[in-house]
């Protein structure tokens, strides 16, 4: 029975990875649409505020507790928020202003490489044979895609996207290492609330007191999606996944996200893929398939 329960948990985590790929993949072109009319500080302050409020409302409706144990737990939570929410939100948004959406998506998803290496060094996690194959395919695909960015696109955009990947990887590993005590939904809500506070202060510092301004309906919808779905719901999915799977497996499995992100950018923003794009996307998709289809028994054995 215990083995069957473990199998169910692994299968559930893999299904959550597929859903996460759709949610996060669509969020990239939607953020680009919003940033055409509003600033990074406005987008993130509003998006994180909407997300935090909705998560706390959900906690209350479900009769759960939003309390976080005092002491070192709060320090761990704030440290995780610096990586998972603030660093990710800041670097990803400014990267979208200085490079094409599809390129930012792909460079950002070099994250699994850094997360796998950090997990190996800090958590002592090991890669299965299929995960190693997936990692090789991932590196190959990213090499094909990053090279044109390094030679043709803004070096600033590339650096910001890389910083985003490093921040996300560090946050992922930190969450597994710290094992923050408390309800997962509450932990997520407080991290996002902290991000909303930081970006709200940034908005006041860099832009002054916000004034009402006319924006298009699509921008309003983009902000709402970013807050409710692309942030709150996505973070719940991600933290639930990394609780069930080794960091390397969860990180590599999420590589389906850039495939969705780039494809939706082509459809929504009219970006046209190059030959390098198509080769890189194919390699990355293959990497995701390697991880998502590896035997559940093997994955469960690797779990810490």
N, C-alpha and C positions, 0 to 999 in steps of 0.2 A: 504493500500500500504506500509506503514511504517513497519507494522508487517511482511509483505511478504519479504520486503527488509532485515529485521533482520534475518528471517529464512534462506534466501539465504546466508547471511554472515556466519552464524553458520555452515551451510552445507558445504560451501567452506572451512572453517577453518578445519573441520573434514577430508575433502579430502586431504587437505594440510598435515595434521598429518600422514595420510597413506603414502604419498609420502616421507615425512621426515623420516619416519621409514625405508624405503628402502634405502634412501641415506645415512643416518647416520649409519644404521646397517652394510652396506657393508664397510663403511670406517674403521671400527675397524680391521678386518683381513688384509685389504689393508695397513693400517699403520704398522701392525706387519711385513708384507712382506718388506716394505721399511726400517724399523729399523734393519733388518738383515744385511743391507749393509751400511747404513748411520746413522749418529748420530741424536739425538733428535734435537739439535740446527740446523743442516743442514736441516732436514725434515721440521721443523716448519718455519725456515727463508725462505726457498724456497716456501713451500706451501702457507704461508701467503702472500708472495710477488706476486706469481702468482695470487692468489685470489684477492688481492687489485687492481692490475693492470687491471685485467679483469673487475672488478666492475666499476672502474673509466672509462674504455673504454666504457662500457655499458651505463653509465650515459651520456657520451658525445654523443654517437650514438643516444640516445633517446632525446637529447636536454634538459636534465634536469640539474639542478644546484647542484654542489657538495659543495656549500657554507654552512657553519654552523654558526649560529649567534654568535657574539663575547660575551665574558663574561662568566657567570656561565654555559652556555650551554656546552662550551668546557670542563669545569671541570667535569660535569656530564658524558660527552662522554668518557673522559679518565678514570674516575672511573669505568664506565660500562665495558670498554675494559680490565681493570685489572682483572675483574671477568670472563667476557664472553670469552675472547680470550687468554690472557696471562696465567691466573690461570688454565683455562681448558686445554690449549695446553701443559703447562708444566707438570702438574700432570698426565694427561692421558698418555702422551708419556712415561714418566719415569716409570709409573705403568706397562705399557706393557713390559718393559724390565725386570721386577722382578716378574711377575706372569703370568699365562696363560691368553690368550686373552679373553676367555669366562668368566672367573672369574672377570677380570677387568671390562668387559662390565656390568655384573650384579651388582657388588658393586657400580660402577659409577651411575647406574640407581636407586640407592636409592635416587637420587636427588629429585624426586617428594615428598617424605616424608618431606625433609627439606624445599623445596619450599612452600609446603602447609602450614607448620607451620610458616614460615617467612611471607607468605602472610596474614595469619590469624592475626599475631602479628602487622605487619606493615601496611598492606593495608585494614584490616578489612574484608577480603573476607570470605565467608561462604561456606561450602561444602553441596551439595545436598545429598539426601539419597543414590543415586547410586554412587556418588563420594566417599561417606564415605565407602560404601561397597567395592569399588575399592581400597581405601586406605588400608582397612583391608586385602584384598587379596594381595595387594602389599607388605605390611609388612610381611605377612605370607610367601610369595614366597621368599622374600629377606632373611628372617631368615633361611629358608631351604638351601638357596644357600651360604649365608655368613658363616654359621657355619663350613663347611669343609674348607673354606679359612682360617678362624681364627685358625684352629687346624692343618692344613697341609701345607698351602702355606706360602710364605714369608709374614711376618708381615709388612715389608716395602711396599710391593706391595699393601696390603690391605689398609694401611694408605694413600698412595698416591691416590688410587682410591676413597677413602672416601673424601679426600681433594678436588679432582676433582668434586665430587658430590656437596659438599658444595659451592665451587666457582661458579659452574654453577647455582645452586639454588639462590645464592645471586645476581648474575648478572641478572637473570630473574626477580626477584622481584625489583631490583634497576631500571631496564628499565621501569617497569610499574609505579614505584613511581616517578621517575624523569621526565617522559614524555618529553623526549628530543625533542626540536623543530628542525624541518628540514625534508628533504626528507629521507624516511626510507632507501632507497638504499645508499644514501650518508652517513647516520649515520653508516650503516653496513660497508661500504668501509673504512671510517676513523678509525673505531675500529680495523679492520683487518690490516690496514696500520700501526697503532701504534704497534700492535702485531708483525708485520714483522720487524719493527725497533728494538724493544726490543730483539727479538730472533737473529737478525743480530748482534747486539752488543754482545749478549751472545756468539755467534759463534766466534767472534773475541777474546773475553776475554778468553774463555775456550779452544779454539782450535787453535787460531791464524789465520793468513791469509789463507783462503781456497785455496787448490791446486787442479788442475784437477785430477780426478781419474776415472778409468773404473768401471762402474756399469752395471748390467744386464738390459735388456729392461723392465723386469717386475718392477724393482725398479723405472725406469723413468716413466712408466705408473702410478705406485702407487703415485708418487709425484705429477704428473699432476692431477690425480683424487682427491687427497687430497686438492689441491689448488683450482681447478675449481668447483668441485662438492661437495666434502665432507666438504669444508669450506665455500666458497662464496655463492653458491646456498643454502646450508643448513642453513646458518645464515639468509639469506633473508626469507626463509620459516619460521624459528622459530620466528623471530621478527614479521612477518606478522600474525602468529598464536596467539601470546600473546597479540596482539592488538585487536583481535576479541573475545578471550575467557578468562574467569577468569584464573588466574595462576594455580590454583589447577587442573582445567579441562584440560588445555593445558599440564601441567606437567604429569598428570596421563595418558593422552591419548598417550603421547610419549613413554609409556612403551612398545609399540609394537616394538620399536627400538631394545631393547636387544634380543628379540626373533629372529629378523632378524640377529642381530650381532652374536649371539651364533650359529645359524644354519649355517650361512655363514662361521664361523670359523671352524665348523666341516667339511664343504665341501672343503674349501680352504686350511686349515692348518692341517687337519686330527685329530683334537681334538675329543676325544670320551666322550660323556656325561655319567655321573653317574646316579644312581637312583635319588639322590637328585636333580641333574640338571633337570631331566625330570619333577619332581614334582614342582620344583620352576618355571620352564618355563611355565608350565600349569597354575599355580596360577597368574603369571604375565600377561600372555595372557588374562586370565579371567578379570583381573583388567582393562586392556586396553579396552576390549570389553564393560565393564560396562560404561566406560566414553564415548566411541565413539557412543554408542547406546542410551544414555540418551536423553530424549525429548528436542528438540531444544528450545521450549518455556520456559522450566525451566532454561536452561543454559543462555538464553538471559536475563532472569529476574535477574540472579545473576551478570551479567556483571556490572562493576563499571561505 
